[in-house]
Amino acid sequence: MLRALALNCTLKPSPGKSSGELLAQQVLDALSQHDVEGEQVRVVDFDVRPGVDADMGDGDEWPRIREKVMAADILVFATPTWMGHMSSVAQRVLERLDAELAETDDEGRAILAGKVAVTVVVGNEDGAHAITADAYQALGDVGFSIPSQGGVYWNGEAMQTTDYKDLPATPEKVATATATLARNAAHLARILTERPYPAPPA
């Protein structure tokens, strides 16, 4: 069975309610319909130090999260929109993943090259498309593969206070995008598991 890990990059520590947690869980639930088991981690609950190494030492808890990333076939990268950008927690996750550029598997492939990444963006202001584009570039750069239509987002009305978690029901377009994302992500992850990228020449 394939495994998915959702990294929720909300700025709210547990047990605070998080719109990103809700939509990321909906993605995990949709993935479960394609024989993908998953879990969600709220990154802000861990002491993730700034830096670009796999382990920054001195109590850095990123290595605990990194183990889960390495064990997963699909990464669900979830972030809120703050001032038109991804959260600082999301940016830190991408910076820590930068360390994997120097890591390869036994065949010489980028260590993340066999994994799939999808994005989840929520917010009551503009920015979802730009955040998705930035995340795609960074995740692809470190080795993840992005499936067709591999992002889902919800934007509330600008300068208002309604959050995704406050909606009485999931909007139909969000539900449809979530289902498509899950179907395509599971398909691509299964292909990469069965037919890995070719190794570089010796």
C-alpha positions in Angstrom: 0.0 0.0 0.0 1.2 3.5 -0.8 1.8 6.0 2.0 1.0 9.8 2.1 2.3 12.4 4.5 0.6 15.7 4.8 2.8 18.5 6.2 0.4 21.2 7.5 2.3 24.5 7.6 -0.2 26.5 9.6 1.1 29.0 12.0 -1.4 27.8 14.7 0.0 25.3 17.2 -2.2 22.4 18.2 -4.9 22.2 19.3 -5.9 25.4 17.4 -8.3 24.8 14.5 -6.7 25.0 11.1 -8.3 25.4 7.7 -5.2 23.8 6.2 -5.6 20.8 8.4 -9.2 20.4 7.2 -8.4 20.5 3.5 -5.2 18.5 3.9 -7.3 15.8 5.7 -9.8 15.9 2.9 -7.0 15.2 0.5 -5.8 12.3 2.6 -9.3 10.9 2.8 -9.6 11.1 -1.0 -6.2 9.4 -1.4 -7.5 6.6 0.9 -10.0 5.7 -1.8 -7.1 4.8 -4.0 -5.4 2.5 -1.4 -3.1 5.2 0.0 -2.8 5.4 3.8 -1.7 8.7 5.3 -1.0 10.8 8.3 -0.8 14.5 9.0 1.9 16.4 10.8 1.5 20.0 12.0 5.0 21.3 11.5 4.7 24.2 14.0 4.3 21.7 16.8 8.0 20.7 16.3 11.2 22.7 16.9 12.3 22.9 13.3 15.4 25.0 13.2 16.4 27.3 10.3 19.0 26.0 8.0 19.6 23.9 4.9 21.1 20.7 6.4 19.2 17.5 7.2 20.0 17.9 10.9 20.9 21.3 12.4 21.7 19.7 15.8 21.0 21.2 19.2 17.5 19.8 19.6 16.4 20.2 15.9 13.3 18.1 15.4 13.3 18.2 11.6 15.0 14.8 11.4 11.8 13.3 13.0 9.7 14.8 10.2 12.3 13.9 7.5 12.0 10.3 8.4 8.3 10.5 7.7 9.0 12.3 4.4 11.4 9.5 3.3 8.9 6.8 4.3 6.1 8.4 2.2 5.3 8.0 -1.5 3.2 11.1 -1.6 3.8 14.5 0.1 0.8 16.7 0.7 2.3 20.2 1.2 -0.3 22.4 2.9 0.0 26.1 3.6 -2.2 29.0 4.5 -1.9 32.3 2.6 -0.3 35.1 4.7 0.2 38.6 3.1 -0.1 37.0 -0.3 2.6 34.4 0.3 3.0 30.9 1.8 3.5 30.8 5.6 7.0 31.1 7.1 6.7 27.6 8.3 6.1 26.4 4.7 9.1 28.3 3.5 11.2 26.7 6.2 10.1 23.2 5.2 11.2 23.9 1.6 14.5 25.3 2.9 15.1 22.1 4.9 14.2 19.9 1.9 17.0 21.7 0.1 19.4 19.4 1.9 18.1 16.5 -0.1 19.6 17.9 -3.3 22.9 16.3 -2.2 21.4 12.9 -1.4 21.1 10.0 -3.8 19.8 6.4 -3.7 21.9 3.3 -4.3 21.4 3.8 -8.1 22.6 7.4 -8.1 19.1 9.0 -8.5 18.0 12.0 -6.5 16.7 10.5 -3.2 13.3 12.2 -3.6 12.9 11.4 -7.3 10.6 8.5 -6.8 8.1 10.5 -4.7 5.1 12.6 -5.7 4.1 16.0 -4.2 0.8 17.9 -4.3 -0.2 21.2 -2.8 -3.0 22.5 -0.6 -3.4 26.3 -0.2 -6.1 28.0 1.9 -6.7 31.7 2.7 -9.2 34.6 2.7 -7.0 36.7 0.4 -5.4 36.4 -3.0 -2.2 34.4 -3.5 -3.1 30.8 -4.0 -1.9 30.5 -7.7 1.4 32.2 -6.9 2.0 30.1 -3.8 1.2 26.9 -5.8 3.6 28.0 -8.5 6.4 28.7 -6.0 5.8 25.4 -4.2 5.7 23.4 -7.5 9.1 24.9 -8.5 10.8 24.2 -5.1 9.3 20.7 -4.7 10.2 19.7 -8.3 13.7 21.1 -7.9 14.5 18.9 -5.0 13.2 15.8 -6.8 9.5 15.4 -6.3 7.2 14.7 -9.3 4.1 16.8 -9.6 1.0 15.1 -11.1 -1.4 16.6 -13.5 -3.7 19.0 -11.6 -1.8 18.3 -8.4 -3.0 21.3 -6.5 -6.2 22.3 -4.6 -7.0 25.6 -3.1 -9.7 27.7 -1.5 -9.7 31.5 -1.5 -12.3 33.3 0.6 -13.5 36.9 -0.1 -10.6 39.3 0.3 -10.5 41.4 3.5 -13.2 39.2 5.1 -13.0 36.9 8.1 -14.5 33.6 6.8 -12.0 30.8 6.7 -12.3 27.4 5.0 -13.0 25.7 8.3 -16.0 28.0 8.8 -17.8 26.9 5.7 -21.0 25.0 6.2 -20.1 22.5 3.4 -17.2 21.8 1.1 -17.6 23.8 -2.2 -18.3 21.5 -5.1 -15.3 22.8 -7.1 -12.9 22.2 -4.2 -14.3 18.7 -3.7 -13.9 18.0 -7.5 -10.3 19.3 -7.5 -9.5 17.3 -4.4 -10.8 14.1 -6.0 -8.8 14.8 -9.2 -5.7 15.5 -7.3 -5.9 12.3 -5.3 -6.7 10.2 -8.4 -3.8 11.6 -10.3 -1.3 11.6 -7.4 -2.0 7.9 -6.6 -1.7 7.0 -10.2 1.7 8.7 -10.6 3.0 7.4 -7.3 2.1 3.8 -8.3 3.8 4.2 -11.7 7.0 5.6 -10.1 7.0 2.7 -7.6 6.7 0.1 -10.4 8.9 1.9 -12.9 11.4 4.2 -11.2 13.2 7.0 -13.1 16.3 5.7 -14.9 19.6 5.9 -13.0 22.3 8.2 -14.3 25.1 6.6 -16.4 27.9 5.1 -14.4 
